[in-house]
Amino acid sequence: MTDTNIETTEPTAPSGKPAGEVAGEPWRVSVLAALVLAIAYYGGVGWFLTIAGLVIMIFLHELGHYLAARRSGMKVTEFFLFFGPKIWSFRRGETEYGIKLLPLGAYVRIIGMSNLDTDVTPEDEARTYRQQSYPKRLLVATAGSLMHFLQAIVLFFIAFSILGVDGGGSLGERLGAPSPPVIVGSVSEGSGAAAAGVLEGDLVLSIDGTPVESFADVGPLVVARAGDTVAVEVERNGEPLTLNATLGRRQDDSSIGFLGIGNADVPASTVRVNPIEGAVEAVELTGIGIKETATSLVGFFVHDLGDFGRSVVQGSSVQDSEAKNQADSGDSGASGSAREPRSGDEKRLMSLPGIARIGASLVGEGLGNFLVFFALINISLGVLNLLPMLPLDGGHVVIATYERIRSTKERRYMADVSRLIPLTYAVIMFFLVVGMSAIYLDFRDPIGLG
């Protein structure tokens, strides 16, 4: 799990102090430059592009807040990339822009975010966040997530219509790529396939008369027929061959049959669609991603949080067991696409190091695949930031909505945010614990792709 939520209320120096120069000691610039060079030298192009992509993604999140605030007439006093000691800054008008030392996020400071922000001059009160209309506050609060969703659409479009993506897996199938041939990559010892004479390299054509167009077709044709003998038609050395295989039974459930073959890792072709289709698919997939991510987050908090905690404490997880059970079926080989996650990993939270590792590995497999991955990360962060709790952006949405409900034409209601401080600290601690746990899991048992 990553926590790149941007805090918009970080304290700043009193207005009027000079800016537009290198700030602090020169060692700060040296540290940041050394960090960039180390990533480029030791991590290679993949790691450098991934880290750069994350920085750009965070910057654009904040740019969304900044543009929405300026458009709404609010006063923005700071726009900084990173946190900690200031490295460099300049001032344009009433806003100071700059870079700080610690690459842990970014922030935009909009004056008067709540009743706790008392350092506002009387002449600036009308331009505070808290004094704006509900639609304007809602726009500013959601602008970061909206920018993530826009990034996802743009990245999907570039990947689908300009660069092309891996034609294997569900994404390739959605874009109309032909399914890779079902070539046997492994045969389980003692299985029905082995007894029937199925060999590695055989091209599977049909099972019991039903054509097999992808490896995903194999499971449904055998799981309900444990103990039955079925005709497996294969092509070997260009010649069709029919073999009779008696289906075995899964070790964990004897009522479920398995054939005992694994799919060969067949490189998938690159698929590219026309710009109109690419734009439509980009918008549709972003919408689907938002819905599925929201559902997954709810599922994590309601059902999977306990399993996540046990996986951290005990060193094994329910997901690991699910993956093992699926592997025991003998029909769960590689799908031919590096985009397909290992079974059970779709329930795992991914930390920032995990994102960087996977992103770096995808660079070498095509920039299109890399951009699709970053589109999915943008969707995840966009939804995560809308969770209805401070300090996430969704917390500001809830407060603005509550104030709108409590307000009348005669009286504007303003919530006392100080009452939420204990809950806010609890939320921060929760995300810190979950985030550190996700980092631990990503180092102990990295999420697999294919």
Secondary structure, DSSP 8 states (H G I E B T S, - for coil): -------S------TT---SSB-S-HHHHHHHHHHHHHIIIIIHHHHHHHHHHHHHHHHHHHHHHHHHHHHTT--EEEEEEEEEEEEEEEEETTEEEEEEEEEEEEEEEES-SSTT-----GGGGGGSGGGS-HHHHHHHHHHHHHHHHHHHHHHHHIIIIII-EE-SHHHHHHTT------BEEEE-TTSHHHHHT--TT-EEEEETTEE--SGGGHHHHHTT-TT-EEEEEEEETTEEEEEEEE-EE-SS-TTSEE--EEE------EE---HHHHHHHHHHHHHHHHHHHHHHHHHIIIIIHHHHHHHHHHS--HHHHHHHHHHHTT-----S-TTSB-TTGGGS---HHHHHHHHHHHHTT-HHHHHHHHHHHHHHHHHHTTSSSTTSHHHHHHHHHHHHHH--SS------GGGGHHHHHHHHHHHHHHHHHHHHHHHHS---B-
